[in-house]
Amino acid sequence: EAGVAQSPRYKIIEKRQSVAFWCNPISGHATLYWYQQILGQGPKLLIQFQNNGVVDDSQLPKDRFSAERLKGVDSTLKIQPAKLEDSAVYLCASSLGAGSTDTQYFGPGTRLTVL
Amino acid sequence: EDKVVQSPLSLVVHEGDTVTLNCSYEVTNFRSLLWYKQEKKAPTFLFMLTSSGIEKKSGRLSSILDKKELFSILNITATQTGDSAIYLCAVEAPYGGATNKLIFGTGTLLAVQP
């Protein structure tokens, strides 16, 4: 079974530039998550989708971050404009559903460096 | 505010040693506690604990939950260099429409020396 795919693996940009990350969840997984993991910290949930609808985006900085999952499969996360403090690993995860027995499977992440 | 605290932050041991990693939590609407192993980037699932006092075991790894004292431990016996990783503890706490929202601790960095 193929895992969660993410691209790019690494991205270096200058502050105030824009960047986009892509995630392809495990086939058949209805729930998709984007996490931000700053160095030395645990992952923090940014947004959770159930199919193509948002169920939680309470910790997404909406003035600069946006995410979509238009067809309920792939998802993109965008930052515009980027700030220095956005440097982190962005992890995508997916699960079959949103119940407590639905294990979240993580992708390899995208390491973003903002200069 | 919900929080998950892990200790120690880092640990260096030699192969063959036994280690105990700690996770305490203060979370509203606790549903379960999960342990993940993070090598390089992607966290991989280890255990999910929902009931107090019932040990989960997988090879040399085991974990137990105490819902009265609000903590969990992860034990690794006969450590190997391949156990070197960050071990993340996460608590599942339903929030609004997010029925399985995870709140992560900062992790424990384990280094196993040959």
Contacts between the chains, C-beta under 8 A, distances in Angstrom:
chain1	res1	chain2	res2	distance
A	3	B	42	7.9
A	4	B	42	7.8
A	31	B	100	7.8
A	40	B	106	6.7
A	41	B	106	5.4
A	41	B	107	7.8
A	42	B	4	7.4
A	42	B	88	5.6
A	42	B	90	7.3
A	42	B	104	3.1
A	42	B	105	5.2
A	42	B	106	5.2
A	42	B	107	5.5
A	43	B	43	7.1
A	43	B	88	7.5
A	43	B	102	7.8
A	43	B	104	5.0
A	44	B	104	7.1
A	45	B	98	7.7
A	45	B	101	6.2
A	45	B	102	6.7
A	48	B	98	5.2
A	48	B	101	7.1
A	50	B	97	7.6
A	55	B	96	7.4
A	55	B	97	3.8
A	55	B	98	5.2
A	55	B	99	8.0
A	56	B	95	6.4
A	56	B	96	6.0
A	56	B	97	6.1
A	56	B	98	3.6
A	56	B	101	6.3
A	58	B	95	7.4
A	58	B	96	7.5
A	89	B	41	6.1
A	91	B	41	7.3
A	91	B	42	7.1
A	91	B	43	7.5
A	95	B	100	7.2
A	98	B	98	7.2
A	98	B	99	4.8
A	98	B	100	5.3
A	99	B	99	6.3
A	99	B	100	6.3
A	100	B	31	5.1
A	100	B	32	5.6
A	100	B	50	7.7
A	100	B	92	5.8
A	100	B	99	7.1
A	100	B	100	5.4
A	101	B	48	7.9
A	102	B	100	6.2
A	103	B	45	5.2
A	103	B	48	7.3
A	104	B	45	7.5
A	104	B	100	7.6
A	104	B	102	6.7
A	105	B	45	7.3
A	106	B	36	7.9
A	106	B	42	4.4
A	106	B	43	4.9
A	106	B	44	7.3
A	107	B	42	6.0
A	108	B	40	7.5
A	108	B	41	4.9
A	108	B	42	4.9
A	109	B	41	4.0
A	109	B	42	6.3
A	111	B	41	7.5
